[in-house]
Amino acid sequence: MVLEKLFPKNWTEHKLRYTLLIGIIYSSVSILISVLLFGKNSGLISVVLTSLLIFPLLERLLKKEESQEERERSFSLWHLFRDNKEAVVTYFMLFVSIFFTYASYVFIFHLLGINILSSFHGQLLLDFSKGGATFMFQDFWTILGNNWWVLLTIFIVSLFVKDGGIFFVTWNASSWGVILSYRAITSAEYIGGSSLKLFFIILGLTAPFLILEALAYILAAISASIISNDVVKKSSYVHKFVLFSIIGVGISLVLHFLLRFFGIVSWLAIPLQMLVIVIILILLSKTFQQKKYREVFMYNFYLFIFAVLIFIAGALLEALITNNVDILTKIYSTSMLFTLPV
């Protein structure tokens, strides 16, 4: 890949500062190409292109994390932190760079008179729907339920498509960047003042839960991707692993629809769904016969548990902030006056 030649081969090992530059360049190229070639669908297409560009760069990084976990003789929180620190930092820096790149292009397009609604239609449409980077003022259980399926999707996709979770990480980074900057612009046009100042006000108030939710998604993507690499390496485990995984996914979906059918309340339904997923993952660990591969799986099982705990904390913080900070309510209500065409 031509763009990859711009960076040293060992960027993932010694030069994490390149990650910000990679996120900015790759997402900028993807946005500009998508706007020029695809028009109204450019928002989604740019995310796909960005993910495809980043995809090969993450592969050797995750292989390094896996080899470190294979060498561990016993589980410890310190080993878990040490073995995954570099991957988490790299993913997070990519997330931050993509977030600010998309937010910047919203402001640039606004200044140039380019139609923001058309260019980033996919991201803005998400703000009026469920899941992902919603900026709606909802109760804790609604936020937890909506975003739980995003977290689970990231994990499952990364499990079956190696490093596939980068698409959802990129999607959420781009959506949050576009939505927050668009809210700032539309609010400023209605109430006056600087849209850039409003953007940083919104960002400062929402950053605590955005960071936690982003970190949860990143941990889920990393844990499933490393498990996926391990299964591919030991091809003799693939058939049994895939069969157990499909059965597990099927059980969780059936449970979801049964809970909805019988009207089970969110505070009971969501914990039950989480418990079922945890049990399924424990059963999946039994498909690995060799100790070192089972240990890698368990390391990443615990990483997923951490992702869920951080995710719950993020949802709780989001509910507290969005429902108790008056300025966010004002900004959101004024920006809603600008409707999004379907």
SULBEL-V703647 format. One record per residue. N is the residue number from 1. SS is DSSP state (alpha for helix, beta for strand, coil for the rest). PSI is psi in whole degrees, -180 to 180 (none if undefined). Layout:
n;ss;psi
N;SS;PSI
N;SS;PSI
This chain:
n;ss;psi
1;coil;132
2;coil;-47
3;alpha;-32
4;alpha;-27
5;alpha;-14
6;alpha;-18
7;coil;149
8;coil;152
9;coil;-30
10;coil;27
11;alpha;-34
12;alpha;-20
13;alpha;-38
14;alpha;-11
15;coil;66
16;coil;-19
17;alpha;-23
18;alpha;-19
19;alpha;-43
20;alpha;-43
21;alpha;-39
22;alpha;-47
23;alpha;-42
24;alpha;-49
25;alpha;-49
26;alpha;-43
27;alpha;-34
28;alpha;-47
29;alpha;-43
30;alpha;-42
31;alpha;-49
32;alpha;-43
33;alpha;-44
34;alpha;-43
35;alpha;-40
36;alpha;-35
37;alpha;-28
38;alpha;-5
39;alpha;-119
40;alpha;-27
41;alpha;10
42;alpha;-32
43;alpha;-50
44;alpha;-43
45;alpha;-39
46;alpha;-35
47;alpha;-42
48;alpha;-46
49;alpha;-43
50;alpha;-44
51;alpha;-42
52;alpha;-37
53;alpha;-39
54;alpha;-31
55;alpha;-55
56;alpha;-26
57;alpha;-26
58;alpha;-19
59;alpha;-49
60;alpha;-25
61;alpha;-46
62;alpha;-31
63;alpha;-38
64;alpha;-42
65;alpha;-41
66;alpha;-43
67;alpha;-34
68;alpha;-42
69;alpha;-33
70;alpha;-29
71;alpha;-14
72;coil;136
73;coil;-25
74;coil;154
75;coil;141
76;coil;154
77;alpha;-35
78;alpha;-44
79;alpha;-41
80;alpha;-44
81;alpha;-48
82;alpha;-43
83;alpha;-25
84;alpha;-2
85;alpha;-48
86;alpha;-42
87;alpha;-43
88;alpha;-46
89;alpha;-42
90;alpha;-49
91;alpha;-45
92;alpha;-40
93;alpha;-35
94;alpha;-44
95;alpha;-48
96;alpha;-45
97;alpha;-39
98;alpha;-42
99;alpha;-52
100;alpha;-29
101;alpha;-47
102;alpha;-41
103;alpha;-41
104;alpha;-40
105;alpha;-29
106;alpha;-46
107;alpha;-41
108;alpha;-46
109;alpha;-37
110;alpha;-43
111;alpha;-35
112;alpha;-5
113;coil;17
114;coil;138
115;coil;110
116;alpha;-41
117;alpha;-37
118;alpha;-44
119;alpha;-36
120;coil;41
121;alpha;-43
122;alpha;-45
123;alpha;-44
124;alpha;-31
125;alpha;-32
126;alpha;-27
127;coil;-14
128;coil;13
129;coil;-162
130;coil;150
131;coil;170
132;coil;-135
133;coil;43
134;coil;147
135;coil;45
136;coil;153
137;coil;95
138;coil;169
139;coil;168
140;alpha;-46
141;alpha;-33
142;alpha;-45
143;alpha;-46
144;alpha;-44
145;alpha;-45
146;alpha;-49
147;alpha;-20
148;alpha;-41
149;alpha;-27
150;alpha;-48
151;alpha;-46
152;alpha;-39
153;alpha;-44
154;alpha;-45
155;alpha;-47
156;alpha;-44
157;alpha;-43
158;alpha;-29
159;alpha;-39
160;alpha;-24
161;coil;106
162;coil;125
163;coil;16
164;coil;-20
165;alpha;-17
166;alpha;-29
167;alpha;-45
168;alpha;-34
169;alpha;-44
170;alpha;-42
171;alpha;-45
172;alpha;-39
173;alpha;-46
174;alpha;-40
175;alpha;-47
176;alpha;-42
177;alpha;-45
178;alpha;-47
179;alpha;-47
180;alpha;-40
181;alpha;-37
182;alpha;-40
183;alpha;-41
184;alpha;-42
185;alpha;-48
186;alpha;-36
187;alpha;-41
188;alpha;-35
189;alpha;-26
190;alpha;-44
191;alpha;-7
192;coil;172
193;coil;-178
194;coil;126
195;alpha;-34
196;alpha;-41
197;alpha;-43
198;alpha;-37
199;alpha;-46
200;alpha;-28
201;alpha;-48
202;alpha;-45
203;alpha;-43
204;alpha;-36
205;alpha;-32
206;alpha;-16
207;alpha;-40
208;alpha;-45
209;alpha;-27
210;alpha;-41
211;alpha;-44
212;alpha;-44
213;alpha;-40
214;alpha;-43
215;alpha;-39
216;alpha;-46
217;alpha;-40
218;alpha;-45
219;alpha;-40
220;alpha;-42
221;alpha;-43
222;alpha;-47
223;alpha;-46
224;alpha;-36
225;alpha;-41
226;alpha;-40
227;alpha;-43
228;alpha;-44
229;alpha;-38
230;alpha;-40
231;alpha;-41
232;alpha;-40
233;alpha;-42
234;coil;79
235;alpha;-24
236;alpha;-18
237;alpha;-13
238;alpha;-52
239;alpha;-47
240;alpha;-41
241;alpha;-46
242;alpha;-42
243;alpha;-49
244;alpha;-39
245;alpha;-44
246;alpha;-43
247;alpha;-43
248;alpha;-46
249;alpha;-43
250;alpha;-43
251;alpha;-44
252;alpha;-37
253;alpha;-43
254;alpha;-43
255;alpha;-43
256;alpha;-48
257;alpha;-35
258;alpha;-42
259;alpha;-40
260;alpha;-39
261;alpha;-41
262;coil;4
263;coil;34
264;coil;132
265;coil;154
266;alpha;-39
267;alpha;-18
268;alpha;-39
269;alpha;-46
270;alpha;-48
271;alpha;-36
272;alpha;-43
273;alpha;-42
274;alpha;-42
275;alpha;-42
276;alpha;-44
277;alpha;-43
278;alpha;-44
279;alpha;-42
280;alpha;-42
281;alpha;-39
282;alpha;-42
283;alpha;-37
284;alpha;-31
285;alpha;-24
286;coil;-14
287;coil;-14
288;coil;119
289;coil;-40
290;coil;139
291;alpha;-44
292;alpha;-34
293;alpha;-34
294;alpha;-36
295;alpha;-40
296;alpha;-43
297;alpha;-45
298;alpha;-36
299;alpha;-44
300;alpha;-20
301;alpha;-47
302;alpha;-33
303;alpha;-39
304;alpha;-39
305;alpha;-43
306;alpha;-39
307;alpha;-43
308;alpha;-43
309;alpha;-43
310;alpha;-39
311;alpha;-43
312;alpha;-44
313;alpha;-40
314;alpha;-41
315;alpha;-40
316;alpha;-44
317;alpha;-40
318;alpha;-44
319;alpha;-42
320;alpha;-44
321;alpha;-50
322;alpha;-22
323;coil;-2
324;coil;1
325;coil;110
326;alpha;-37
327;alpha;-34
328;alpha;-41
329;alpha;-43
330;alpha;-46
331;alpha;-44
332;alpha;-44
333;alpha;-37
334;alpha;-38
335;alpha;-23
336;coil;-14
337;coil;-20
338;coil;99
339;coil;155
340;coil;121
341;coil;140
342;coil;none
